[in-house]
Amino acid sequence: MQALAQRNRIAFNPFSVLIVILSSIDMSEDLAAESILEDILYRTGKGVLKNDDALFLSSISLPLLQETVNGQRVFLFEKEVCHMLADVRQYMQENGYVDLVRTVVSAEFLDSKTISGTHVSLIVDRDGKSDRPPYPVHSVIRLKGSTWKLSSSIYAILDSSEHNTALLPGSLLCVRTKKH
């Protein structure tokens, strides 16, 4: 490395090499985090769309925290999550939606067992169109044993109280009220 630097008449700085190496490690960690988030999105999406509660449940950890503009809810039991899934499917069916298109925006490791990630969701009809704008979702994924599992999601759905209600059935921990 030093010989190459001398030949090209540039100063060799070992700290620059270290920064390049560390930057490539950070990028590969981000790619790994994005891949894990994509896998969670695939499995949870398939669970919703294919009526496969077991697949969805295998992708989450309990307690599961969900939050929307309506408030927040902690799901403690599998039957509560299954009730939420039934409500989401009913909402989709009643509104003619047949697919979830979800795209990872970013994901990063907070520590060796925690990923923070953001994706954008769009629900579409049979023609591949949507009458609603995409909405962002922030999720936290944690390593449980040897498996990555979704532990919380915050949905920024601003245009559909029905969709928010489907995501948070039952009693809420915190109810958001509008200020007058």
C-alpha positions in Angstrom: 0.0 0.0 0.0 2.8 2.4 0.9 4.8 1.5 -2.3 1.7 2.2 -4.4 1.2 5.5 -2.6 4.8 6.5 -3.2 4.6 5.6 -6.9 1.5 7.7 -7.4 3.1 10.5 -5.3 0.3 10.6 -2.7 0.7 10.4 1.0 0.0 7.0 2.6 -2.4 7.4 5.5 -3.1 4.2 7.4 -6.1 5.9 9.1 -7.7 6.4 5.6 -7.4 2.7 5.0 -9.0 1.9 8.3 -11.9 4.3 7.6 -12.5 2.6 4.2 -12.5 -0.8 5.8 -14.8 0.3 8.6 -17.2 1.9 6.0 -17.4 -1.3 4.0 -18.2 -3.2 7.2 -21.0 -0.7 8.1 -22.4 -1.1 4.5 -22.4 -4.9 4.8 -24.1 -4.7 8.2 -26.7 -2.4 6.7 -27.3 -4.9 3.9 -27.6 -7.8 6.3 -30.1 -5.7 8.4 -32.1 -4.9 5.2 -32.1 -8.6 4.2 -33.5 -9.6 7.6 -36.2 -6.9 7.5 -37.1 -8.0 3.9 -37.5 -11.6 5.2 -39.7 -10.5 8.0 -41.8 -8.4 5.6 -42.1 -11.4 3.2 -43.2 -13.8 5.9 -45.6 -11.5 7.7 -47.1 -10.3 4.4 -47.6 -13.9 3.2 -49.2 -14.7 6.6 -51.7 -11.9 6.1 -52.4 -12.6 2.4 -52.6 -16.4 2.6 -54.6 -16.6 5.8 -51.6 -18.3 7.4 -51.7 -17.1 11.1 -49.0 -19.7 12.0 -46.5 -18.2 9.6 -47.3 -14.7 10.8 -47.0 -15.8 14.5 -43.6 -17.5 13.8 -42.3 -14.1 12.6 -43.2 -12.1 15.7 -42.3 -12.1 19.3 -44.8 -11.6 22.1 -45.4 -9.1 23.6 -45.8 -7.3 20.3 -46.2 -3.5 20.4 -48.2 -1.8 17.6 -48.9 1.9 17.3 -50.9 4.0 14.9 -52.3 7.5 15.0 -55.2 6.0 17.0 -53.0 4.9 19.8 -50.9 1.9 20.8 -51.6 -1.7 21.8 -49.5 -4.5 23.3 -50.5 -7.9 22.1 -49.7 -10.4 24.8 -51.4 -13.6 23.4 -51.4 -15.3 20.0 -55.3 -15.2 19.9 -55.1 -11.3 20.1 -52.7 -11.3 17.1 -55.0 -13.7 15.2 -58.0 -11.3 15.9 -56.0 -8.4 14.6 -55.1 -10.4 11.4 -58.7 -11.3 10.9 -59.6 -7.6 11.2 -56.9 -6.5 8.7 -58.0 -9.2 6.2 -61.6 -8.1 6.6 -60.6 -4.5 6.0 -58.7 -5.5 2.9 -61.5 -7.6 1.5 -64.2 -5.0 2.2 -62.1 -2.4 0.3 -61.1 -4.6 -2.6 -57.4 -4.8 -1.7 -55.6 -8.1 -2.6 -51.9 -7.4 -2.1 -49.4 -5.6 0.1 -46.4 -4.0 -1.6 -43.7 -3.3 0.9 -40.3 -1.8 0.2 -37.4 -1.4 2.7 -36.2 2.2 3.0 -33.5 1.6 5.6 -32.4 -0.9 8.3 -29.5 -0.9 10.7 -28.3 -2.8 13.6 -28.7 -1.0 16.9 -26.7 -3.7 18.6 -26.0 -7.4 17.8 -29.5 -8.5 18.6 -31.6 -5.5 17.5 -32.5 -4.0 14.1 -34.3 -0.8 13.5 -35.9 -0.5 10.1 -38.3 1.5 8.0 -40.3 0.4 5.1 -43.1 1.8 2.9 -46.3 -0.1 2.5 -48.9 0.2 -0.2 -52.1 -1.9 -0.4 -53.3 -2.6 -3.9 -56.4 -4.0 -5.7 -56.6 -6.7 -8.4 -55.5 -4.3 -11.1 -52.3 -3.4 -9.1 -53.6 0.0 -8.3 -54.3 1.7 -5.0 -56.6 4.6 -4.2 -54.5 5.3 -1.1 -51.0 6.7 -0.8 -48.2 4.6 0.5 -47.5 4.9 4.3 -44.3 4.5 6.2 -43.8 1.9 9.0 -41.0 1.8 11.5 -40.2 -1.6 13.0 -37.9 -3.1 15.6 -36.7 -6.6 15.1 -35.0 -8.6 17.8 -33.0 -11.8 17.8 -34.8 -14.4 19.9 -32.6 -17.5 20.2 -31.4 -18.0 16.7 -34.4 -16.4 14.9 -35.1 -12.8 14.1 -38.6 -11.7 15.1 -40.7 -8.5 14.8 -41.2 -6.9 18.2 -42.8 -3.6 17.4 -44.2 -1.5 14.6 -45.3 2.1 14.3 -47.7 2.8 11.3 -48.0 6.3 9.9 -51.4 5.8 8.3 -53.0 9.2 8.1 -55.8 8.7 5.6 -57.8 5.7 6.9 -59.1 5.4 10.5 -60.6 2.0 9.5 -57.2 0.6 8.6 -55.8 1.9 11.9 -58.7 0.4 13.8 -58.0 -3.0 12.1 -54.4 -2.9 13.2 -55.4 -2.1 16.9 -58.5 -4.1 17.8 -59.6 -4.1 21.4 -58.3 -2.0 24.3 -55.5 0.4 23.7 -52.8 1.3 26.1 -52.9 4.9 24.9 -55.6 6.6 22.9 -54.7 9.6 20.8 -57.2 12.4 20.9 -57.3 15.5 18.7 -56.6 18.8 20.3 -59.2 21.5 19.6 
